[in-house]
């Protein structure tokens, strides 16, 4: 599956940013559950960021937050 840049709405809770809503191809999806957060995940051996395993529509989905370019 091809990766694409998406829009993510976050909230700040206890000085931590949490994704709550993603918009993909004009459709918005609520994130009811965060299953896992992996810090310092390496993307393409170039950039470092966070990898989030979230549940959207009862399916495991991975979100990647590039901390260098500040993109999702």
FENVENQUI-V719265 format. One record per residue. N is the residue number from 1. RES is the residue in three letters. SS is DSSP state (hx for helix, st for strand, lp for the rest). PSI is psi in whole degrees, -180 to 180 (* if undefined). Layout:
# FENVENQUI-V719265
n->[N	N]
res->[RES	RES]
ss->[SS	SS]
psi->[PSI	PSI]
This chain:
# FENVENQUI-V719265
n->[1	2	3	4	5	6	7	8	9	10	11	12	13	14	15	16	17	18	19	20	21	22	23	24	25	26	27	28	29	30	31	32	33	34	35	36	37	38	39	40	41	42	43	44	45	46	47	48	49	50	51	52	53	54	55	56	57	58	59	60	61	62	63	64	65	66	67	68	69	70	71	72]
res->[UNK	UNK	UNK	UNK	UNK	UNK	UNK	UNK	UNK	UNK	UNK	UNK	UNK	UNK	UNK	UNK	UNK	UNK	UNK	UNK	UNK	UNK	UNK	UNK	UNK	UNK	UNK	UNK	UNK	UNK	UNK	UNK	UNK	UNK	UNK	UNK	UNK	UNK	UNK	UNK	UNK	UNK	UNK	UNK	UNK	UNK	UNK	UNK	UNK	UNK	UNK	UNK	UNK	UNK	UNK	UNK	UNK	UNK	UNK	UNK	UNK	UNK	UNK	UNK	UNK	UNK	UNK	UNK	UNK	UNK	UNK	UNK]
ss->[lp	lp	lp	lp	lp	lp	st	st	st	st	st	st	st	lp	lp	st	st	st	st	st	st	st	st	st	lp	lp	st	st	st	st	lp	lp	st	st	st	st	st	st	st	st	st	st	st	lp	lp	lp	st	st	st	st	st	st	st	st	st	st	lp	lp	st	st	st	st	st	st	st	st	lp	lp	lp	lp	st	lp]
psi->[134	135	144	156	136	168	135	129	132	161	156	128	120	49	24	141	129	131	135	-20	134	147	118	123	40	-3	136	141	129	140	98	-18	135	115	-32	148	125	115	156	37	135	129	121	28	21	-47	156	144	-154	144	125	131	114	162	117	125	43	22	142	131	142	132	138	127	108	110	-24	-47	-3	44	156	*]
